[in-house]
Every structure is written in C-alpha cells, then in structure tokens.
Amino acid sequence: MKTPIHRYRKTGAEQAEGSMKYGIAWNDSYKLGNDKVDEQHRTLFELVGSLAYACMEGREAETLMRTLDFLVNYTVQHFNDEEQLQIQFDFPC
C-alpha cells in the first residue's frame, strides 16, 4: 500500500525552512508548462528537501527509510509518466 504524499509534505514555515536551509527549493523558473509534470517536479523537490531535513535533524532510521522508499517509488512513477507523455507527443528520444 502506497503512503499518501501528504504524509511527507511539510507545510508553511517548516517546508520553507527545510528547503531553504538545505538548498533544495523549487523555483517557478523550473516550470516546463505541463501542469502534471510541473506538480510532480515540485513534489520531488519537496520530498528531497524533506529527506535532507530529516537526515540533518537526526531522525530515526526507520523514518528515513520510509521517506526514501516513498521518494524512490514516486520517482519511478514520475519517469513512467514522463515517458508516456513523450510517446503521446512523439517526442524524439
């Protein structure tokens, strides 16, 4: 069973602090123009920022492994989605 993404998302000041503190912050200049892909990219930045924040704050190994496992699974799904878009729009590989 997949863990809901919101479980790993920080809100407000926590997210901003974690992202900026460890240099992993989404910037709208990274947008590609596809809402689904842009949202997935934002989420990947949040997940990596959350993982870095958890590591630096000394969270327990089990929490780090769950976060890392979720990040890996989400990344695989993201690349599958991007590949399907490339096929759909006949993007040269």
N, CA, C and O atoms as a GROMACS GRO file, in nm:
protein
  372
    1MET      N    1   0.084  -0.119   0.000
    1MET     CA    2   0.000   0.000   0.000
    1MET      C    3   0.088   0.125   0.000
    1MET      O    4   0.179   0.137   0.082
    2LYS      N    5   0.061   0.217  -0.091
    2LYS     CA    6   0.141   0.338  -0.100
    2LYS      C    7   0.102   0.435   0.011
    2LYS      O    8  -0.015   0.448   0.047
    3THR      N    9   0.203   0.503   0.065
    3THR     CA   10   0.181   0.604   0.166
    3THR      C   11   0.140   0.733   0.097
    3THR      O   12   0.203   0.773  -0.001
    4PRO      N   13   0.035   0.799   0.147
    4PRO     CA   14  -0.008   0.924   0.083
    4PRO      C   15   0.102   1.028   0.085
    4PRO      O   16   0.177   1.040   0.182
    5ILE      N   17   0.112   1.104  -0.024
    5ILE     CA   18   0.217   1.204  -0.039
    5ILE      C   19   0.210   1.308   0.072
    5ILE      O   20   0.314   1.356   0.118
    6HIS      N   21   0.090   1.343   0.116
    6HIS     CA   22   0.077   1.449   0.216
    6HIS      C   23   0.144   1.412   0.348
    6HIS      O   24   0.175   1.501   0.428
    7ARG      N   25   0.167   1.284   0.372
    7ARG     CA   26   0.233   1.243   0.495
    7ARG      C   27   0.376   1.296   0.501
    7ARG      O   28   0.428   1.321   0.610
    8TYR      N   29   0.440   1.314   0.387
    8TYR     CA   30   0.578   1.358   0.383
    8TYR      C   31   0.593   1.506   0.355
    8TYR      O   32   0.704   1.559   0.359
    9ARG      N   33   0.484   1.573   0.326
    9ARG     CA   34   0.491   1.716   0.296
    9ARG      C   35   0.487   1.796   0.425
    9ARG      O   36   0.405   1.770   0.514
   10LYS      N   37   0.575   1.892   0.434
   10LYS     CA   38   0.570   1.986   0.543
   10LYS      C   39   0.484   2.103   0.496
   10LYS      O   40   0.464   2.121   0.376
   11THR      N   41   0.436   2.180   0.587
   11THR     CA   42   0.355   2.294   0.548
   11THR      C   43   0.418   2.422   0.601
   11THR      O   44   0.494   2.421   0.697
   12GLY      N   45   0.385   2.531   0.536
   12GLY     CA   46   0.424   2.663   0.581
   12GLY      C   47   0.572   2.681   0.608
   12GLY      O   48   0.657   2.649   0.525
   13ALA      N   49   0.601   2.732   0.727
   13ALA     CA   50   0.738   2.766   0.764
   13ALA      C   51   0.830   2.644   0.767
   13ALA      O   52   0.946   2.655   0.730
   14GLU      N   53   0.779   2.529   0.810
   14GLU     CA   54   0.863   2.408   0.815
   14GLU      C   55   0.915   2.374   0.677
   14GLU      O   56   1.034   2.345   0.661
   15GLN      N   57   0.828   2.375   0.578
   15GLN     CA   58   0.870   2.341   0.442
   15GLN      C   59   0.970   2.442   0.390
   15GLN      O   60   1.074   2.404   0.336
   16ALA      N   61   0.940   2.569   0.405
   16ALA     CA   62   1.030   2.673   0.356
   16ALA      C   63   1.165   2.665   0.426
   16ALA      O   64   1.270   2.676   0.363
   17GLU      N   65   1.162   2.646   0.558
   17GLU     CA   66   1.286   2.637   0.634
   17GLU      C   67   1.368   2.517   0.591
   17GLU      O   68   1.489   2.529   0.569
   18GLY      N   69   1.305   2.401   0.580
   18GLY     CA   70   1.376   2.280   0.540
   18GLY      C   71   1.434   2.291   0.401
   18GLY      O   72   1.548   2.253   0.378
   19SER      N   73   1.356   2.343   0.307
   19SER     CA   74   1.402   2.356   0.169
   19SER      C   75   1.516   2.455   0.157
   19SER      O   76   1.619   2.425   0.096
   20MET      N   77   1.498   2.571   0.215
   20MET     CA   78   1.600   2.674   0.202
   20MET      C   79   1.724   2.641   0.285
   20MET      O   80   1.836   2.668   0.243
   21LYS      N   81   1.703   2.582   0.402
   21LYS     CA   82   1.815   2.551   0.490
   21LYS      C   83   1.913   2.456   0.424
   21LYS      O   84   2.034   2.466   0.444
   22TYR      N   85   1.861   2.362   0.346
   22TYR     CA   86   1.946   2.262   0.284
   22TYR      C   87   1.962   2.283   0.134
   22TYR      O   88   2.008   2.194   0.063
   23GLY      N   89   1.923   2.401   0.084
   23GLY     CA   90   1.948   2.438  -0.054
   23GLY      C   91   1.868   2.361  -0.157
   23GLY      O   92   1.909   2.351  -0.273
   24ILE      N   93   1.754   2.306  -0.117
   24ILE     CA   94   1.673   2.228  -0.208
   24ILE      C   95   1.534   2.293  -0.214
   24ILE      O   96   1.444   2.256  -0.139
   25ALA      N   97   1.518   2.389  -0.302
   25ALA     CA   98   1.393   2.464  -0.308
   25ALA      C   99   1.344   2.473  -0.452
   25ALA      O  100   1.422   2.500  -0.543
   26TRP      N  101   1.215   2.452  -0.471
   26TRP     CA  102   1.152   2.467  -0.601
   26TRP      C  103   1.149   2.614  -0.637
   26TRP      O  104   1.131   2.700  -0.551
   27ASN      N  105   1.167   2.642  -0.765
   27ASN     CA  106   1.158   2.776  -0.817
   27ASN      C  107   1.070   2.769  -0.941
   27ASN      O  108   1.090   2.681  -1.025
   28ASP      N  109   0.975   2.859  -0.955
   28ASP     CA  110   0.884   2.856  -1.070
   28ASP      C  111   0.956   2.869  -1.204
   28ASP      O  112   0.897   2.839  -1.308
   29SER      N  113   1.080   2.912  -1.204
   29SER     CA  114   1.154   2.919  -1.330
   29SER      C  115   1.184   2.778  -1.384
   29SER      O  116   1.224   2.763  -1.499
   30TYR      N  117   1.164   2.675  -1.300
   30TYR     CA  118   1.186   2.537  -1.343
   30TYR      C  119   1.065   2.478  -1.417
   30TYR      O  120   1.073   2.368  -1.471
   31LYS      N  121   0.954   2.552  -1.419
   31LYS     CA  122   0.833   2.501  -1.483
   31LYS      C  123   0.858   2.469  -1.630
   31LYS      O  124   0.930   2.540  -1.700
   32LEU      N  125   0.796   2.360  -1.675
   32LEU     CA  126   0.806   2.319  -1.815
   32LEU      C  127   0.680   2.352  -1.894
   32LEU      O  128   0.681   2.352  -2.017
   33GLY      N  129   0.571   2.382  -1.823
   33GLY     CA  130   0.447   2.417  -1.889
   33GLY      C  131   0.343   2.306  -1.892
   33GLY      O  132   0.232   2.328  -1.941
   34ASN      N  133   0.376   2.190  -1.841
   34ASN     CA  134   0.280   2.081  -1.829
   34ASN      C  135   0.244   2.070  -1.681
   34ASN      O  136   0.330   2.041  -1.598
   35ASP      N  137   0.116   2.096  -1.649
   35ASP     CA  138   0.075   2.102  -1.509
   35ASP      C  139   0.109   1.975  -1.431
   35ASP      O  140   0.156   1.982  -1.318
   36LYS      N  141   0.085   1.859  -1.491
   36LYS     CA  142   0.111   1.732  -1.422
   36LYS      C  143   0.260   1.715  -1.394
   36LYS      O  144   0.299   1.681  -1.282
   37VAL      N  145   0.343   1.739  -1.494
   37VAL     CA  146   0.487   1.724  -1.478
   37VAL      C  147   0.541   1.828  -1.380
   37VAL      O  148   0.624   1.796  -1.295
   38ASP      N  149   0.494   1.952  -1.392
   38ASP     CA  150   0.540   2.057  -1.301
   38ASP      C  151   0.505   2.025  -1.156
   38ASP      O  152   0.586   2.046  -1.066
   39GLU      N  153   0.386   1.974  -1.134
   39GLU     CA  154   0.345   1.936  -0.997
   39GLU      C  155   0.432   1.821  -0.946
   39GLU      O  156   0.472   1.820  -0.829
   40GLN      N  157   0.460   1.724  -1.033
   40GLN     CA  158   0.546   1.613  -0.991
   40GLN      C  159   0.687   1.663  -0.960
   40GLN      O  160   0.748   1.618  -0.863
   41HIS      N  161   0.738   1.755  -1.038
   41HIS     CA  162   0.871   1.810  -1.011
   41HIS      C  163   0.872   1.885  -0.879
   41HIS      O  164   0.966   1.871  -0.800
   42ARG      N  165   0.769   1.966  -0.854
   42ARG     CA  166   0.760   2.036  -0.725
   42ARG      C  167   0.759   1.936  -0.610
   42ARG      O  168   0.826   1.955  -0.509
   43THR      N  169   0.682   1.829  -0.628
   43THR     CA  170   0.672   1.726  -0.524
   43THR      C  171   0.807   1.658  -0.502
   43THR      O  172   0.845   1.631  -0.388
   44LEU      N  173   0.879   1.630  -0.610
   44LEU     CA  174   1.012   1.569  -0.596
   44LEU      C  175   1.106   1.661  -0.518
   44LEU      O  176   1.182   1.614  -0.433
   45PHE      N  177   1.102   1.791  -0.545
   45PHE     CA  178   1.183   1.885  -0.468
   45PHE      C  179   1.144   1.879  -0.321
   45PHE      O  180   1.231   1.878  -0.233
   46GLU      N  181   1.013   1.876  -0.292
   46GLU     CA  182   0.967   1.870  -0.153
   46GLU      C  183   1.014   1.742  -0.084
   46GLU      O  184   1.058   1.745   0.031
   47LEU      N  185   1.005   1.631  -0.156
   47LEU     CA  186   1.046   1.503  -0.098
   47LEU      C  187   1.195   1.500  -0.068
   47LEU      O  188   1.237   1.454   0.038
   48VAL      N  189   1.276   1.547  -0.162
   48VAL     CA  190   1.420   1.550  -0.141
   48VAL      C  191   1.453   1.646  -0.025
   48VAL      O  192   1.537   1.616   0.059
   49GLY      N  193   1.386   1.760  -0.022
   49GLY     CA  194   1.405   1.855   0.088
   49GLY      C  195   1.366   1.796   0.221
   49GLY      O  196   1.435   1.816   0.321
   50SER      N  197   1.255   1.722   0.223
   50SER     CA  198   1.211   1.656   0.347
   50SER      C  199   1.311   1.551   0.392
   50SER      O  200   1.339   1.538   0.511
   51LEU      N  201   1.364   1.477   0.297
   51LEU     CA  202   1.462   1.374   0.331
   51LEU      C  203   1.591   1.439   0.385
   51LEU      O  204   1.645   1.394   0.486
   52ALA      N  205   1.638   1.543   0.319
   52ALA     CA  206   1.759   1.613   0.366
   52ALA      C  207   1.735   1.671   0.505
   52ALA      O  208   1.821   1.660   0.593
   53TYR      N  209   1.620   1.731   0.524
   53TYR     CA  210   1.584   1.790   0.653
   53TYR      C  211   1.582   1.682   0.761
   53TYR      O  212   1.637   1.700   0.870
   54ALA      N  213   1.518   1.569   0.732
   54ALA     CA  214   1.509   1.459   0.829
   54ALA      C  215   1.648   1.404   0.864
   54ALA      O  216   1.676   1.374   0.980
   55CYS      N  217   1.733   1.392   0.763
   55CYS     CA  218   1.871   1.343   0.787
   55CYS      C  219   1.947   1.440   0.877
   55CYS      O  220   2.010   1.399   0.975
   56MET      N  221   1.941   1.567   0.842
   56MET     CA  222   2.017   1.667   0.917
   56MET      C  223   1.963   1.686   1.060
   56MET      O  224   2.037   1.727   1.150
   57GLU      N  225   1.836   1.657   1.078
   57GLU     CA  226   1.776   1.670   1.211
   57GLU      C  227   1.790   1.543   1.293
   57GLU      O  228   1.744   1.536   1.407
   58GLY      N  229   1.855   1.440   1.234
   58GLY     CA  230   1.882   1.318   1.308
   58GLY      C  231   1.761   1.230   1.333
   58GLY      O  232   1.751   1.165   1.438
   59ARG      N  233   1.669   1.227   1.238
   59ARG     CA  234   1.550   1.142   1.253
   59ARG      C  235   1.590   0.995   1.256
   59ARG      O  236   1.697   0.958   1.208
   60GLU      N  237   1.505   0.914   1.312
   60GLU     CA  238   1.536   0.770   1.324
   60GLU      C  239   1.543   0.704   1.187
   60GLU      O  240   1.478   0.747   1.092
   61ALA      N  241   1.623   0.598   1.180
   61ALA     CA  242   1.649   0.529   1.052
   61ALA      C  243   1.521   0.479   0.986
   61ALA      O  244   1.508   0.485   0.864
   62GLU      N  245   1.428   0.430   1.064
   62GLU     CA  246   1.303   0.377   1.006
   62GLU      C  247   1.225   0.487   0.932
   62GLU      O  248   1.171   0.463   0.824
   63THR      N  249   1.221   0.604   0.989
   63THR     CA  250   1.152   0.717   0.925
   63THR      C  251   1.225   0.756   0.796
   63THR      O  252   1.161   0.782   0.694
   64LEU      N  253   1.358   0.758   0.801
   64LEU     CA  254   1.435   0.792   0.682
   64LEU      C  255   1.414   0.690   0.572
   64LEU      O  256   1.400   0.726   0.456
   65MET      N  257   1.412   0.562   0.609
   65MET     CA  258   1.392   0.456   0.508
   65MET      C  259   1.253   0.465   0.445
   65MET      O  260   1.240   0.448   0.324
   66ARG      N  261   1.151   0.491   0.524
   66ARG     CA  262   1.015   0.505   0.468
   66ARG      C  263   1.010   0.623   0.372
   66ARG      O  264   0.951   0.614   0.265
   67THR      N  265   1.072   0.734   0.411
   67THR     CA  266   1.074   0.852   0.326
   67THR      C  267   1.151   0.824   0.197
   67THR      O  268   1.106   0.860   0.088
   68LEU      N  269   1.266   0.760   0.209
   68LEU     CA  270   1.347   0.727   0.092
   68LEU      C  271   1.274   0.629   0.001
   68LEU      O  272   1.275   0.646  -0.121
   69ASP      N  273   1.210   0.527   0.057
   69ASP     CA  274   1.133   0.432  -0.023
   69ASP      C  275   1.023   0.503  -0.099
   69ASP      O  276   1.001   0.476  -0.218
   70PHE      N  277   0.952   0.593  -0.032
   70PHE     CA  278   0.846   0.667  -0.098
   70PHE      C  279   0.903   0.753  -0.210
   70PHE      O  280   0.845   0.759  -0.319
   71LEU      N  281   1.016   0.818  -0.185
   71LEU     CA  282   1.080   0.902  -0.287
   71LEU      C  283   1.119   0.819  -0.409
   71LEU      O  284   1.097   0.862  -0.522
   72VAL      N  285   1.176   0.703  -0.388
   72VAL     CA  286   1.215   0.616  -0.498
   72VAL      C  287   1.092   0.573  -0.579
   72VAL      O  288   1.093   0.582  -0.702
   73ASN      N  289   0.988   0.528  -0.511
   73ASN     CA  290   0.865   0.486  -0.581
   73ASN      C  291   0.801   0.602  -0.657
   73ASN      O  292   0.756   0.585  -0.770
   74TYR      N  293   0.798   0.718  -0.596
   74TYR     CA  294   0.740   0.835  -0.661
   74TYR      C  295   0.822   0.874  -0.785
   74TYR      O  296   0.766   0.911  -0.888
   75THR      N  297   0.955   0.864  -0.774
   75THR     CA  298   1.042   0.896  -0.887
   75THR      C  299   1.020   0.800  -1.003
   75THR      O  300   1.015   0.842  -1.119
   76VAL      N  301   1.008   0.673  -0.973
   76VAL     CA  302   0.981   0.573  -1.079
   76VAL      C  303   0.850   0.606  -1.148
   76VAL      O  304   0.842   0.604  -1.271
   77GLN      N  305   0.746   0.637  -1.071
   77GLN     CA  306   0.616   0.672  -1.129
   77GLN      C  307   0.629   0.797  -1.215
   77GLN      O  308   0.573   0.804  -1.325
   78HIS      N  309   0.702   0.896  -1.166
   78HIS     CA  310   0.721   1.020  -1.241
   78HIS      C  311   0.787   0.995  -1.377
   78HIS      O  312   0.741   1.046  -1.479
   79PHE      N  313   0.893   0.916  -1.378
   79PHE     CA  314   0.960   0.888  -1.506
   79PHE      C  315   0.872   0.806  -1.599
   79PHE      O  316   0.878   0.825  -1.720
   80ASN      N  317   0.793   0.718  -1.545
   80ASN     CA  318   0.696   0.645  -1.629
   80ASN      C  319   0.596   0.742  -1.691
   80ASN      O  320   0.564   0.731  -1.810
   81ASP      N  321   0.547   0.836  -1.612
   81ASP     CA  322   0.452   0.936  -1.662
   81ASP      C  323   0.517   1.023  -1.771
   81ASP      O  324   0.455   1.051  -1.873
   82GLU      N  325   0.642   1.064  -1.748
   82GLU     CA  326   0.711   1.146  -1.848
   82GLU      C  327   0.732   1.067  -1.977
   82GLU      O  328   0.716   1.121  -2.087
   83GLU      N  329   0.768   0.940  -1.964
   83GLU     CA  330   0.787   0.857  -2.083
   83GLU      C  331   0.658   0.844  -2.162
   83GLU      O  332   0.661   0.848  -2.285
   84GLN      N  333   0.546   0.828  -2.095
   84GLN     CA  334   0.417   0.819  -2.164
   84GLN      C  335   0.385   0.949  -2.237
   84GLN      O  336   0.330   0.946  -2.347
   85LEU      N  337   0.418   1.062  -2.176
   85LEU     CA  338   0.398   1.191  -2.244
   85LEU      C  339   0.486   1.203  -2.367
   85LEU      O  340   0.442   1.254  -2.470
   86GLN      N  341   0.609   1.156  -2.357
   86GLN     CA  342   0.699   1.160  -2.472
   86GLN      C  343   0.645   1.075  -2.587
   86GLN      O  344   0.652   1.115  -2.703
   87ILE      N  345   0.591   0.960  -2.554
   87ILE     CA  346   0.531   0.873  -2.656
   87ILE      C  347   0.408   0.940  -2.715
   87ILE      O  348   0.390   0.942  -2.837
   88GLN      N  349   0.323   0.994  -2.627
   88GLN     CA  350   0.199   1.057  -2.671
   88GLN      C  351   0.225   1.172  -2.769
   88GLN      O  352   0.152   1.188  -2.867
   89PHE      N  353   0.327   1.251  -2.743
   89PHE     CA  354   0.356   1.367  -2.827
   89PHE      C  355   0.468   1.342  -2.926
   89PHE      O  356   0.520   1.436  -2.987
   90ASP      N  357   0.506   1.214  -2.943
   90ASP     CA  358   0.607   1.174  -3.041
   90ASP      C  359   0.735   1.255  -3.023
   90ASP      O  360   0.794   1.303  -3.120
   91PHE      N  361   0.777   1.268  -2.897
   91PHE     CA  362   0.898   1.342  -2.863
   91PHE      C  363   1.020   1.258  -2.902
   91PHE      O  364   1.028   1.140  -2.865
   92PRO      N  365   1.116   1.316  -2.975
   92PRO     CA  366   1.235   1.238  -3.015
   92PRO      C  367   1.319   1.203  -2.893
   92PRO      O  368   1.347   1.289  -2.809
   93CYS      N  369   1.360   1.077  -2.884
   93CYS     CA  370   1.442   1.032  -2.771
   93CYS      C  371   1.588   1.034  -2.804
   93CYS      O  372   1.671   0.999  -2.720
   0.00000   0.00000   0.00000
